[in-house]
Amino acid sequence: MVSDFSSLLDKVSQLAELMIALRRENAELRHEVTTLTDENAQLSSRMKEAHDRVSALIDTMPSPSDQETA
C-alpha cells in the first residue's frame, strides 16, 4: 500500500514537472509568435512601400509607342 502511494506520488511529481515545462515552452512560443507577427507586419509594410515605388517609376517611364514616334 505504501509503495502504491509512493509510485503515485512519483507520477504526480513527474506530471507537475512536465506541466511546468510545458507552460514555460508555451510562454516562449507565444513570445516568438508575437515577435514573428511584428516582423511580418514590418516586412509587409516594406514590401508595399517597394511596390509603390516601383509602380511610380513604371508610371513615369515612356510607353513603347511613345518611343517609336520619337
NUMAR-125045 format. One line per 8 residues: number of its first residue (from 1); their letters; for each residue x, y, z of C-alpha. Coordinates in Angstrom, 1 decimal. Example, Ala and Ser with C-alpha at 12.3 -4.5 7.8 and 13.67 -1.06 7.14 Angstrom:
1	as	12.3,-4.5,7.8  13.7,-1.1,7.1
***
This chain:
1	mvsdfssl	0.0,0.0,0.0  2.8,2.4,0.9  4.6,1.6,-2.3  1.4,2.3,-4.3  1.2,5.8,-2.7  4.9,6.3,-3.4  4.5,5.3,-7.0  1.5,7.6,-7.3
9	ldkvsqla	3.4,10.5,-5.7  6.3,10.0,-8.2  3.9,10.0,-11.1  2.2,13.2,-9.8  5.5,14.8,-9.3  6.6,13.9,-12.9  3.3,15.3,-14.2  3.8,18.5,-12.3
17	elmialrr	7.3,18.9,-13.7  6.0,18.3,-17.2  3.2,20.8,-16.7  5.7,23.5,-15.6  8.0,22.7,-18.6  5.1,22.9,-21.0  3.9,26.2,-19.5  7.4,27.6,-20.0
25	enaelrhe	7.6,26.3,-23.5  4.1,27.7,-24.3  5.1,31.1,-23.0  8.2,31.1,-25.1  6.3,30.1,-28.2  3.7,32.8,-27.6  6.5,35.3,-27.3  8.1,34.0,-30.5
33	vttltden	4.7,34.2,-32.3  4.3,37.8,-31.2  7.8,38.7,-32.4  7.3,37.0,-35.7  4.0,38.6,-36.2  5.5,42.0,-35.7  8.4,41.2,-38.0  5.9,40.0,-40.6
41	aqlssrmk	4.0,43.3,-40.4  7.1,45.3,-40.8  8.2,43.3,-43.8  4.8,43.5,-45.4  4.9,47.3,-45.0  8.4,47.4,-46.6  7.2,45.3,-49.5  4.2,47.6,-50.0
49	eahdrvsa	6.5,50.6,-50.0  8.8,49.0,-52.5  5.8,48.0,-54.7  4.5,51.6,-54.6  7.9,53.0,-55.6  8.3,50.5,-58.5  4.8,51.3,-59.6  5.6,55.0,-59.5
57	lidtmpsp	8.7,54.5,-61.5  6.9,52.4,-64.1  4.3,55.2,-64.4  7.0,57.7,-65.2  8.6,55.6,-67.9  7.6,56.3,-71.5  5.4,53.7,-73.1  6.9,51.7,-76.1
65	sdqeta	4.6,53.5,-78.5  6.0,56.9,-77.3  9.5,55.7,-78.1  8.6,54.6,-81.7  7.2,58.1,-82.5  10.3,59.9,-81.2
***
